[in-house]
Amino acid sequence: MEKHTIYMDNAATTLPKPPEVAEAIVQAINHLGNAGRGSTEASLDAARVIYDTRERLGRMFHAENPKQIAFTSNATESLNIAIQGLINPGDHVITTVMEHNSVLRPLYERQQAGATLTILPADEDGNISYDMLEAAVRQETKAIICTHGSNLTGNLNDIERIGKIAKAHKLLFIVDASQTAGVFPIDVQKMGIDVLCFTGHKSLYGPQGTGGIYVRNGIKIRPLKRGGSGVDTYNHNHPEQMPTALEAGTLNGHGIAGLNAALKYVEEKGMDVIKEVALQRAWQFYDGIKKIPGVAIYGDFSKRERCPIVSFNLYDYDSAEVSDELLMSYGISTRAGGHCAPLMHESLHNAKQGAVRFSFSHFNTKEEVEIAIRAVCELSEE
């Protein structure tokens, strides 16, 4: 088979980015100053770009006010801000085996500090039980923290349903939208989300080093960082009002300018179009490999609505070997190994083998998917 360069690791970071993203970053590097640190034209231009980006995100997530969105470097930082800033010794937290280490590790740290955890199991398809989730609520339960979509199986959680459970029991609801922001509609008010954590470099098609956190009005989070804010200089304490409360130091204005261009691209292209094309590619690949001898696919494919992710193993081969062969012999970039989701791997009984993950964007073509299917077929025959 002729070797092609095909990128199918979009759950890690999307590639390519829309050309406008790079153009906006170059423009920003050459012209933007430091927002909130003066009244020069360069400083004001930076402030305008940052506020415009905040407004775009506010519209995308249906925030009650764009000021409820603070910028971070990625979803990991956002999740650390939320978990370390809201969970105290004595609090009980409900989470799931679906979670990424950016949720699990901060929670384990809070557990060591005196919080308690209930980690919901998953069935053989990688789904959690909502009845079991509600049954786990205790008097000292403070929050439900979960992912919107699994980065390993692609399964979606019913966020609106979980939000209603949280509201009924007066719990905080913290959502990791790393895999879904920009692909699936998220309405923080309708879904009852108190804190939404997201990154810019995946399905929002922005640059790495960008991300953010939405915090419902009235919720106070202890800041992870304290420092310069451009306002209230002589106060010993960091300002408490959003978004300044969670934005100590100079923001990544250049990256945010790139994210702004990416958000504009998503708006103009249409999130529904982006989702539909990516799902078509994922389902084309799934249908093409599901009956290949030796292929074991993970996740629930009974519902069409899912993250555009297909993870599998081939016979008992180490997933890294399969991924390396796909790259070296076919020029196909995938992800192998543990995917930073250890409990999900344990639930699927592939902790040692890992999994080969194909993840698609709307930039992937039908022809690329056909090449990938043939590659898996040939590896199975070998």
Disulfide bonds with the S-S distance in Angstrom:
none
